[in-house]
Amino acid sequence: MQDYLIVVAGGKGLRMGRDLPKQFLELQGKPLLMHTLETFYRHRPDLQFILALPADQREVWEGLRRKHKFELPLLTVNGGETRFHSVSNALTCVENEDGCTGVHDGVRPFVAPDTIAASYEAARQYGAAIPVVAPVDSIREVLPQGSTARPRDLYRLVQTPQVFHTRLIKKAYQQNYKATFTDDASVVEALGHPIHLVDGNPENIKITTPFDLLLAEALLRQKG
């Protein structure tokens, strides 16, 4: 039985206002993507890592790997037009269907070991598991006639890694793409399979804006 991790890194950095894709921006002298991969490798070195990158970014990535002497073993595949297509491409490298496969955002370097462990353990038991956190702000639903308050205790904010029985996620990604497939759980859910929720960690943010980058720098300093 073999477990896998697909890391999706297809950002263009538009919301960062930078020319360099966000996954290659440096934190304490190292690209974000490397921080993310190392976080998983420290906790689960037994995982087979598959990195989905846009084809036109692979040369940049290889240059960064040489520059930083980054030797973590992984397979690299071309990303696709959407996240769905990137994950679909990566799944072609997943041969052993007896374990679990997780999918993680390349710009979430602060996922906690407990979150990783809980996600894989729950996926092994339930088939599909995703980490979530409760919202702390009030929530309103925007409607054509205005907006209305919603009880926040009924909602959760979704994180990654989203983990599934490998056979299940491979079957799910044989479906045709739909715009409603906003994450991997929505793809699996379209088969009618329930999604089990586990506790995520608040620091497991997706770094997409300059403010997120400032917060990431503060978190790294705190970790020492």
N, C-alpha and C positions, 0 to 999 in steps of 0.2 A: 504493500500500500504506500503510495507516494502523495504527499500534499504539494500544492503549487501556490504561487503568488504571482498574479498578473499586476504589474504596476503600469498605470495609464498616465502618460505624460505628453499630452498633446496641446498644451497651452501656447498661446502666441504672445502673452504679456501685454495685451491691449489695455486692460484695466490698470496695469502697472504704469502705463505711460513710458515704457522702455522698449528699446529695439530688441533686446535679448529676451527670449522666451522665459517666462517666470520660473520654470523648473531649473533653469541654469543660473538664476541670480544667486549671488554668493551670500552666505551667512557665516560669519566668522571664518572667512577664507575658503569656504567649500560650497559648491552648488547645492541648492535645496534638494535636488533629486538624490544626491549622494547621502545627505543626512537621512532621508526617508528610507532608502535601501538599507543603510547601516542599522537603523532602528530595528528593522525586521530581522536582519542577519544576526544581531546580538541575541535576540530572543529565540528565533527559529532558524538556525543555520542549516537545518535539514530540508528546508523548503527548496523547491526548484523555482528559481526566479525567472520571469519572462517580462521584459520591458517593451512596451509599445510606444514607439516614437514616430513622429512624422518623418517621412523619408528624407525631406530636405534638412532635418536636424540631426541625422545620424552621424554625419561627418563632424559636426560641432561636438557632439557627445563623445565621440572617440578621441577627439583632441583634448577634451576635458579629462577623460579617463587617463590619458598619458600624462597630462600636466600634473594631476593630483595622485598619480600612481594608484589609481583605484582598481583593485583586482578582484573585487567580489564576483564570483562566477554567476553569469546570467546569460540568457538568450535575448537577443534583440530582434524585434519584428517591426515592420512598417505599420504605423497607425493608419486609420481610415478617415473617412469624411466626418464621422461622428464617433462618440465614445462607443456606441454599439458596434460599429464596424472595426474599431481598434481592438476591442475585446474579442470579437469574432475572429480576427486575424491571429491574435495571441493563442486562442483556444486550439488552433490547428497544431500547435506545438505540444499540446497536452495529450500524452499518449496513454498514461495509466489512469483508468477511470474508476479505480477502487477507492481513492482517497477523496480529499476535499480540495477545492480551488477557491482562493480568495482573490478579490479584485480591490485594489487600493489606488487612491489618488497620489500621483507623484509629488504633489505639493502639500501633503499632510505628514510632516516629519515628526510630529509630537504625539503620535498614537502610543498609548501606554501598553506595556507588556500584558497587563491584566485584560485590556481590551482585545488584544490579539488572541490571547489564550481563550477567552470567553467566546469569541466569535467562531474560532475553529472547533472548540468543544461542542458548542450548541449546534453548529452545522452538522457535525458528525452524528448528533442525536436526532435533530429535527429535519435535516436536509437543507435548510436555508436559514441563515442567521445574519442579522445586521446590527451594528452598534448604534445606539441612539442616546440623545440627551433631551431632557425636558426644557422647553423654552422658559425664559425668565421674564420676557416682556409680555405685555398684553397683546392679544391677537384680534385683528379685525378682518372680516371677509369683505372684499370689494365686489359690489354687485352693480348691475346697470342702473338701479334706482338709488344707489348710495352705498353705504357700508354698514356692517353690523358686527357687534362684538361676538367673539367665540370663546368658549371656555378653554383656556390653555392647557388644562390638565388632560384634555382629550387628544392632544397633539404631541408629537415628538420630532426633533430635528435629527435628520439621518446623517450618519458618518460612514466612513469606511475603515477597515476592510469589510466588504460584504462577502460572505463565505457560503459555499454551497457544496453539496455532493457533486463531484466532478461529472458524473454521468448526467445529473439533472441540469447543470448549467450548460453542458454541451448540447443537450436536447433543446433547451430553451433558446439557444442562439442559432438554431436551425430555422426559427421563425423569420418571417419577413420583417424588416425594420418598420417601426411605427414611431411617429413623433411623440407619442406618450411614453416611450421608453427613455425615461430620464436618468435611470440608474439600472444597475444589474438586478436589483430586487424587483423592479417593475417588469423586467423581461421574464424572470422566473415566475412571477405572480400571474402573468398572462397565460401560463399553462394551467392555472388553477391551484398551484402549490402554495400553501400558507407560508408566511415569513415570520420567523421567530425573532423577537427583539431581545437584545442584551444591553447592559449598561455600557455606554461609551465613556470617554473622559473629556471634560470641558476643554482641555488644552489641545485636543485633536482637531485643530482648525484647518480649514483649507485656505492656503495663502494665495489670495488673488488680487489684493489691493495694496497700495503703499502703507495703509494703516496696519494691515495684516503683517506686513514685513517688519514694521516697527515692533509689533507685539511679539513676533517670532524672535527678533533679536533680544528682547527682554527675557523671553522664556529660556533662551540658550544661556544668557548670562546667569540666570537663576540656577540653572542646572550645573553651572560651574565648569 
